[in-house]
Every structure is written in structure tokens, then in C-alpha cells.
Amino acid sequence: MPEATIFGEHDERTKEQMARCMQYGSVRGGVLCADGHLGYAQPVGGVIAYHQHVSVSGVGFDIACGNMAVKLDVPKQAIEDRIEPILEKITSNVSFGLGRANKERVEHELFDSPLWHECEVVGRLKTMSREQLGTVGSGNHYVDLFEDEEGFVWIGVHFGSRGLGHKTATAFLKLAGGKEGIDVAPTLLHQDSDLGQQYLAGMTLAGQYAYAGREWVVERVRTIIGGEALDSVHNHHNYAWRERHGERDLWVVRKGATPAFPGQRGFVGGSMGDDAVIVRGTESEEAAKSLYSTVHGAGRLFGRRAAKAAFTRAQMDAWVNDKGIRLYGGDVDESPMAYRRLDEVLACHAGTIEIERRLRPFAVFMAGRSERDPYKD
């Protein structure tokens, strides 16, 4: 039985959860990234490679959650005199929160995909999915505006497949006879089973949906700011990919982990009060051991309830104000104090990635404190 490669320091319960996951199905390797913490059945920051299985609980409830960052040809200095109107327009044009429908109906070719008919579960979710495309959600999902080292504006977003992904995962967990919870076995499906094939179709569709949603939000924000896109970085971090590792084709299930093959770029955010980075994967023995995976964020130190008990709104506001960041929405459970520092977790992955860009946030948009987190991962 293979053992997981572990980056960084982790509490015993998170390591035990990772070890439990390594005991089920056709496992060929595993990784726990430095931003890892306890998750549902599989740690967030956990990566597991299977020969013939996919893990419903490993991909998680927010299928295809991910990050997208786009660089504009607009210097921040050029919009300083109209920052407030820009920010107000973003808040009125982008919908945050649980179960929200987009104010604007978004037409997209993905709604003509045959995948809607290949997976019975998602077929009945099409109307809801149409209404939600282009909405962001709540919890740690966000729209951020950044300035890079050269003074140019970047748009960054973090969210996934919304209700489509959550309802798809919930349905397959039940169909497969799996259990919800922390200290439970992962729910696995064989790639060749009818249920496995249906899940892969539903997961693929949720992935396309998440990409379309993030692209729509970024484009809407770009039209508000003005300018043209010069660069784009876009990745899922809750997904299962069929990949070649060594001499084997494997299903690599990443929950809260960014793919980082040699030359592959990723956008990794810190917290609402910290810098983000663009990283690039490198080729090395250590990178191969990581299954070409890296962190997806800074990683939580405190769960949501624990963060609300430990910190105050005043502390959170002081942190972001000190950094010169305008915060719209957000609550104490997402405060910077609840997270590790991004540079520290990135340092644990030295030799597997290179930092290409540093992005300093100047505006952060999240769901308000009255919204509860719609997803369990």
C-alpha cells in the first residue's frame, strides 16, 4: 500500500484522514499539500491517484471549484480617479450568495451539450443551472481586483459549479451508498461501471459550467473597468483528471489542489487581506512526487465556527484596512487570521513550482455576512 507524500506541517487528524483515504480502491499514490486541512472524507489539499476509480467525496461537493485571473492593459494609476464608481458597479452587476439567480440570463453553448442526457442526475438540473450561471456564491468565493509589480490591474475570481455541482455530488454520494462526514471512508466508483460513467459525464459537465461561469464574471468585470485582456490563467482545483504518471494512466483526484505540471501556470489566492500569486510548475523529482500538484490557497488554520469564536469583525477590518484594501461583504470566518500565510505554504513546495507574479489586492468582493456557505468543501 503506497504512502502519501506530505508537504508542510499538519495536525494528526488531517494526516489520519489522508491515511484512511489511501486504504481504499486502486490507489497508486497520494499527496497532502502544505495548505491542507480536514475535509469531508478527504482532506482539502489532498491529492489521490487511482488506477481505475474516481472518488465522489474526493472531488467533493463543489465540483470544479477553481480560480481564474486575467491581466488587463490598464494601469491601476489610470483608474484611481474612478475607483469608487467602478467598485459600486461591480457590486450591482455580480451576484453573490446562496441560491442566487443571475439578474441577466446567460446563453452558452454548454446547454446544448449531450452530457445533459448522458447523466440522469444533471438532466433535471438544467433550468436551475441556466439561472445560476455567472453567479459567485458565498463562503470563501470571491471577486478580487489586484495590482501587479508593473502596476497593471488583474481580475481574480474563485468559485465553482454552484448548485449544479453540489446537487450532482450529493446525488452520486447517495446512489453509491456513501456516507457524508469527516471520519468516513471515501466514496469510490469504478471507471467502467454505469454509475462511474454517469458520474464522469456529470463531473465533466460541471467542469465546463464552472469554466463558463468564471469566464462570464471576469468578462463582466472587465467591461466595467475597461481595457483589454493581456493574459489569462485558469484552473480547477476540485476535480478528477485522467493523467499519465510514469508508465501509468491514472485518475488523479485533487480536492483543493492546483495542477502544476512543468510549465503549467496556476493562480493561487491568499486570503482577503494577503497577496496572491501566479505560479508555474517545474520538472523535478519532488514535483513528480507531488503528482504535479500544488496548493490552491493559503489553507485554513481555523474552521468557520472556530474563527468566529476567536476573532472579531474589528480585527478583520483592521487587517484589510492596514493593507489598503476595500472590502465588500465578507465575514469573520473568512478573515485573514483564520488562514495560514501564503508565502509559508508556498515555501514548502519549493522545487516543484516557481512564482511568476505577485498580485496585491486593492478590492475584495464576497457574499455578505448574512449569507451562509452553500458548499461543504
C-alpha positions as CSV (number, residue, x, y, z in Angstrom):
1,M,0.0,0.0,0.0
2,P,1.6,3.3,-1.0
3,E,2.1,6.1,1.5
4,A,1.2,9.7,0.9
5,T,3.8,12.4,0.2
6,I,3.3,15.2,2.7
7,F,4.3,18.8,2.3
8,G,4.3,21.1,5.3
9,E,3.0,20.5,8.9
10,H,-0.4,19.1,9.6
11,D,-2.5,18.1,12.6
12,E,-2.8,14.4,13.4
13,R,-6.5,14.2,12.4
14,T,-5.8,15.5,9.0
15,K,-3.0,13.0,8.5
16,E,-5.2,10.2,9.7
17,Q,-7.9,11.2,7.3
18,M,-5.3,11.1,4.4
19,A,-4.0,7.7,5.5
20,R,-7.6,6.4,5.6
21,C,-8.2,7.5,2.0
22,M,-5.0,5.7,0.9
23,Q,-6.6,2.4,2.0
24,Y,-9.5,2.2,-0.4
25,G,-9.7,1.3,-4.1
26,S,-7.0,1.1,-6.7
27,V,-4.7,3.7,-5.1
28,R,-1.3,4.3,-6.7
29,G,-0.2,7.5,-4.9
30,G,-1.2,10.4,-2.7
31,V,-0.1,13.9,-1.7
32,L,-1.1,16.2,1.1
33,C,-0.3,19.8,0.1
34,A,1.0,22.4,2.6
35,D,-2.3,24.2,2.7
36,G,-4.1,21.0,3.6
37,H,-6.7,20.7,6.4
38,L,-9.5,18.4,7.4
39,G,-12.3,18.0,4.8
40,Y,-15.3,15.8,4.1
41,A,-13.9,12.2,3.7
42,Q,-10.7,13.5,2.1
43,P,-8.5,16.4,3.2
44,V,-8.7,19.7,1.4
45,G,-5.3,19.9,-0.1
46,G,-5.4,16.1,-0.6
47,V,-4.5,14.5,-3.9
48,I,-5.1,10.8,-4.6
49,A,-4.2,8.9,-7.7
50,Y,-6.3,5.8,-8.6
51,H,-5.8,3.2,-11.4
52,Q,-9.4,2.5,-12.1
53,H,-11.5,4.5,-9.6
54,V,-12.8,8.0,-9.2
55,S,-13.7,9.4,-5.8
56,V,-17.0,11.3,-5.5
57,S,-16.1,12.5,-2.0
58,G,-12.6,13.3,-3.2
59,V,-13.8,15.7,-5.9
60,G,-16.2,17.0,-3.3
61,F,-19.4,18.9,-3.2
62,D,-18.2,22.0,-5.2
63,I,-17.2,20.1,-8.3
64,A,-14.7,22.1,-10.4
65,C,-14.3,24.9,-7.9
66,G,-11.3,26.9,-9.2
67,N,-9.5,30.1,-9.8
68,M,-9.2,32.4,-12.8
69,A,-7.0,35.5,-13.2
70,V,-6.9,37.9,-16.1
71,K,-4.4,40.8,-16.6
72,L,-5.7,44.0,-18.2
73,D,-3.8,46.5,-20.2
74,V,-4.9,49.1,-17.7
75,P,-2.5,50.5,-15.1
76,K,-4.2,50.9,-11.7
77,Q,-3.0,54.5,-11.7
78,A,-5.2,55.2,-14.7
79,I,-8.4,54.3,-12.8
80,E,-7.6,55.9,-9.5
81,D,-9.9,58.8,-10.1
82,R,-12.9,56.5,-10.8
83,I,-12.2,53.6,-8.4
84,E,-15.4,54.1,-6.3
85,P,-17.8,54.1,-9.2
86,I,-16.1,51.0,-10.7
87,L,-16.4,49.2,-7.4
88,E,-20.0,50.1,-6.9
89,K,-20.9,49.0,-10.4
90,I,-19.2,45.6,-9.7
91,T,-21.3,45.1,-6.6
92,S,-24.5,45.8,-8.6
93,N,-23.6,43.6,-11.6
94,V,-22.3,40.5,-9.9
95,S,-24.5,38.3,-7.8
96,F,-23.1,36.7,-4.6
97,G,-24.8,34.3,-2.2
98,L,-26.6,31.0,-1.8
99,G,-29.1,30.0,-4.4
100,R,-28.9,33.3,-6.2
101,A,-30.1,33.6,-9.8
102,N,-28.2,35.9,-12.2
103,K,-30.1,39.1,-13.0
104,E,-29.1,38.5,-16.6
105,R,-29.9,35.3,-18.5
106,V,-26.6,33.9,-19.9
107,E,-26.8,31.9,-23.1
108,H,-23.9,29.4,-23.6
109,E,-23.2,26.5,-25.9
110,L,-22.7,24.2,-22.9
111,F,-26.5,24.0,-22.6
112,D,-26.6,22.1,-25.9
113,S,-24.1,19.6,-24.7
114,P,-25.1,15.9,-25.0
115,L,-23.7,15.4,-21.5
116,W,-27.0,16.6,-20.1
117,H,-28.5,13.4,-21.5
118,E,-25.7,11.1,-20.5
119,C,-26.1,11.7,-16.8
120,E,-29.7,11.3,-15.5
121,V,-28.9,13.3,-12.3
122,V,-27.9,16.5,-14.1
123,G,-30.6,16.4,-16.8
124,R,-33.2,17.7,-14.3
125,L,-30.8,20.5,-13.1
126,K,-30.6,22.3,-16.4
127,T,-33.1,25.1,-15.6
128,M,-31.5,25.9,-12.2
129,S,-28.1,25.9,-13.9
130,R,-29.2,28.3,-16.5
131,E,-30.5,30.7,-13.9
132,Q,-27.3,30.5,-11.7
133,L,-24.6,30.7,-14.5
134,G,-22.5,33.8,-13.8
135,T,-23.2,33.9,-10.0
136,V,-20.4,33.6,-7.5
137,G,-21.8,32.1,-4.3
138,S,-20.7,32.7,-0.7
139,G,-18.2,31.3,1.8
140,N,-14.7,31.8,0.5
141,H,-15.8,32.5,-3.0
142,Y,-14.7,35.9,-4.3
143,V,-14.0,38.5,-7.0
144,D,-10.8,40.4,-6.4
145,L,-9.0,43.3,-8.1
146,F,-5.2,43.2,-7.9
147,E,-2.2,45.3,-9.0
148,D,0.9,43.5,-10.2
149,E,4.6,44.5,-9.8
150,E,4.4,46.6,-13.0
151,G,1.3,48.5,-11.8
152,F,-1.3,46.7,-14.1
153,V,-4.8,45.6,-13.0
154,W,-5.7,42.0,-12.7
155,I,-9.1,40.5,-12.1
156,G,-9.2,37.3,-10.0
157,V,-12.2,35.1,-9.2
158,H,-12.7,31.9,-7.1
159,F,-15.9,29.8,-7.3
160,G,-17.1,26.6,-8.9
161,S,-20.2,24.9,-10.4
162,R,-22.7,26.3,-7.9
163,G,-25.9,24.3,-7.3
164,L,-25.2,22.0,-10.3
165,G,-22.0,20.6,-8.7
166,H,-23.4,20.4,-5.2
167,K,-26.6,18.6,-6.2
168,T,-24.7,16.3,-8.6
169,A,-22.2,15.3,-5.8
170,T,-25.0,14.8,-3.3
171,A,-27.0,12.6,-5.6
172,F,-24.0,10.4,-6.6
173,L,-22.9,10.1,-3.0
174,K,-26.3,8.6,-2.2
175,L,-26.5,6.4,-5.3
176,A,-23.1,4.9,-4.5
177,G,-24.1,4.2,-0.9
178,G,-21.5,6.6,0.6
179,K,-21.6,8.4,3.8
180,E,-21.4,12.2,4.5
181,G,-19.0,13.2,7.2
182,I,-15.4,13.7,8.2
183,D,-14.3,10.3,9.6
184,V,-15.8,8.2,6.9
185,A,-14.4,6.1,4.0
186,P,-14.2,7.8,0.6
187,T,-17.0,7.0,-1.8
188,L,-15.4,5.4,-4.9
189,L,-16.8,4.5,-8.3
190,H,-15.2,2.2,-10.8
191,Q,-14.4,3.9,-14.0
192,D,-16.2,1.2,-16.1
193,S,-19.3,0.9,-14.1
194,D,-22.5,2.5,-15.3
195,L,-22.6,4.8,-12.2
196,G,-19.0,5.7,-12.7
197,Q,-19.6,6.6,-16.4
198,Q,-22.6,8.7,-15.4
199,Y,-20.6,10.5,-12.7
200,L,-17.7,11.2,-15.1
201,A,-20.2,12.8,-17.5
202,G,-21.8,14.9,-14.7
203,M,-18.4,15.9,-13.4
204,T,-17.2,16.9,-16.9
205,L,-20.3,19.0,-17.4
206,A,-19.9,20.7,-14.0
207,G,-16.3,21.5,-15.1
208,Q,-17.4,23.1,-18.3
209,Y,-20.1,25.0,-16.3
210,A,-17.6,26.3,-13.8
211,Y,-15.2,27.5,-16.5
212,A,-18.1,29.3,-18.3
213,G,-19.3,30.9,-15.1
214,R,-15.8,32.2,-14.1
215,E,-15.2,33.5,-17.7
216,W,-18.6,35.3,-17.7
217,V,-17.9,37.1,-14.3
218,V,-14.3,38.1,-15.4
219,E,-15.6,39.5,-18.7
220,R,-18.4,41.4,-16.9
221,V,-15.9,43.0,-14.6
222,R,-13.5,43.7,-17.5
223,T,-16.2,45.6,-19.3
224,I,-16.8,47.7,-16.2
225,I,-13.1,48.6,-15.7
226,G,-12.4,48.9,-19.4
227,G,-9.3,47.8,-21.3
228,E,-8.3,44.5,-23.0
229,A,-7.1,41.3,-21.6
230,L,-3.3,40.7,-22.0
231,D,-3.0,37.4,-20.1
232,S,-5.2,34.7,-18.5
233,V,-4.6,31.9,-16.0
234,H,-7.5,29.4,-15.3
235,N,-7.6,26.2,-13.3
236,H,-10.0,23.9,-11.5
237,H,-8.8,22.6,-8.1
238,N,-11.7,20.2,-7.2
239,Y,-11.7,17.7,-10.0
240,A,-10.5,14.3,-11.3
241,W,-8.2,14.2,-14.3
242,R,-7.0,11.2,-16.3
243,E,-3.2,11.8,-16.4
244,R,0.0,10.0,-17.3
245,H,2.3,9.5,-14.4
246,G,5.4,7.4,-15.1
247,E,4.2,4.4,-17.1
248,R,0.6,4.6,-15.9
249,D,-2.6,6.4,-16.8
250,L,-4.3,7.3,-13.5
251,W,-7.3,9.1,-12.3
252,V,-5.8,12.0,-10.2
253,V,-8.4,13.4,-7.8
254,R,-7.5,16.8,-6.4
255,K,-9.5,18.3,-3.6
256,G,-8.3,21.9,-3.1
257,A,-5.1,21.4,-5.0
258,T,-3.9,23.1,-8.2
259,P,-2.5,21.1,-11.1
260,A,1.2,22.1,-11.7
261,F,2.7,20.1,-14.5
262,P,6.0,21.5,-15.9
263,G,5.3,24.8,-17.5
264,Q,1.6,24.8,-16.4
265,R,0.5,28.1,-14.7
266,G,-1.9,28.5,-11.8
267,F,-3.5,31.4,-9.9
268,V,-3.3,30.9,-6.1
269,G,-5.0,33.3,-3.8
270,G,-4.0,34.0,-0.2
271,S,-6.8,35.5,2.0
272,M,-8.9,38.6,1.7
273,G,-6.0,40.5,3.3
274,D,-3.0,39.0,1.6
275,D,-1.2,38.9,-1.8
276,A,-2.0,36.3,-4.4
277,V,0.5,34.7,-6.9
278,I,0.7,33.2,-10.4
279,V,2.8,30.1,-10.2
280,R,4.4,27.8,-12.8
281,G,5.1,24.1,-12.4
282,T,8.6,22.8,-12.8
283,E,10.2,19.5,-13.6
284,S,11.9,17.8,-10.7
285,E,11.9,14.6,-8.7
286,E,10.0,16.4,-5.9
287,A,7.4,17.7,-8.5
288,A,6.8,14.1,-9.7
289,K,6.3,13.0,-6.1
290,S,3.7,15.8,-5.7
291,L,1.8,14.2,-8.6
292,Y,2.4,17.6,-10.2
293,S,0.1,19.3,-7.7
294,T,0.4,22.4,-5.5
295,V,-1.6,24.5,-3.1
296,H,-4.8,26.2,-4.1
297,G,-4.6,28.8,-1.4
298,A,-3.1,29.6,2.0
299,G,-5.1,27.0,3.8
300,R,-7.3,27.3,6.9
301,L,-5.9,27.3,10.4
302,F,-9.4,27.8,12.0
303,G,-12.7,26.3,10.9
304,R,-15.6,28.7,10.3
305,R,-17.1,28.4,13.7
306,A,-13.7,28.5,15.4
307,A,-12.8,31.6,13.5
308,K,-16.0,33.4,14.5
309,A,-15.3,32.5,18.2
310,A,-11.6,33.5,18.1
311,F,-11.7,36.8,16.1
312,T,-13.8,39.9,15.8
313,R,-15.0,42.0,12.9
314,A,-12.9,44.9,14.2
315,Q,-9.7,42.8,14.0
316,M,-10.6,41.7,10.4
317,D,-11.4,45.2,9.3
318,A,-8.1,46.5,10.8
319,W,-6.1,43.9,8.9
320,V,-7.6,44.7,5.5
321,N,-7.7,48.5,6.1
322,D,-4.0,48.4,7.1
323,K,-3.3,46.8,3.7
324,G,-5.3,49.5,1.9
325,I,-7.9,47.0,0.7
326,R,-11.5,47.9,0.1
327,L,-13.7,45.0,1.4
328,Y,-17.2,44.5,0.1
329,G,-19.1,41.8,2.1
330,G,-17.2,39.0,3.8
331,D,-17.4,37.8,7.4
332,V,-15.1,36.9,10.3
333,D,-14.9,33.2,9.3
334,E,-13.0,34.4,6.2
335,S,-10.8,36.8,8.0
336,P,-7.0,36.7,7.2
337,M,-6.3,35.5,10.8
338,A,-8.2,32.3,10.1
339,Y,-5.7,31.3,7.4
340,R,-2.0,30.4,7.1
341,R,0.3,32.9,5.3
342,L,0.6,32.0,1.6
343,D,4.4,32.5,1.4
344,E,4.9,29.9,4.1
345,V,2.9,27.2,2.4
346,L,4.5,28.0,-1.0
347,A,7.9,27.7,0.5
348,C,7.0,24.1,1.5
349,H,6.6,23.3,-2.2
350,A,10.0,24.8,-3.3
351,G,11.5,22.9,-6.2
352,T,8.1,22.0,-7.6
353,I,6.8,25.4,-8.6
354,E,8.2,28.9,-9.4
355,I,6.5,32.1,-8.5
356,E,5.9,34.1,-11.7
357,R,3.9,37.1,-10.5
358,R,2.8,38.6,-7.2
359,L,-0.6,40.3,-7.1
360,R,-1.5,42.8,-4.4
361,P,-5.3,43.1,-3.8
362,F,-6.9,46.5,-3.6
363,A,-10.6,45.5,-3.7
364,V,-12.2,42.3,-2.5
365,F,-15.9,41.3,-3.1
366,M,-17.5,38.4,-1.2
367,A,-21.0,37.5,-0.1
368,G,-22.2,39.5,2.9
369,R,-22.2,38.2,6.5
370,S,-25.9,37.2,6.2
371,E,-25.2,34.6,3.6
372,R,-24.2,31.1,4.7
373,D,-21.7,28.9,2.8
374,P,-23.6,26.9,0.2
375,Y,-20.9,24.2,-0.2
376,K,-19.3,21.8,2.1
377,D,-15.8,21.9,0.6
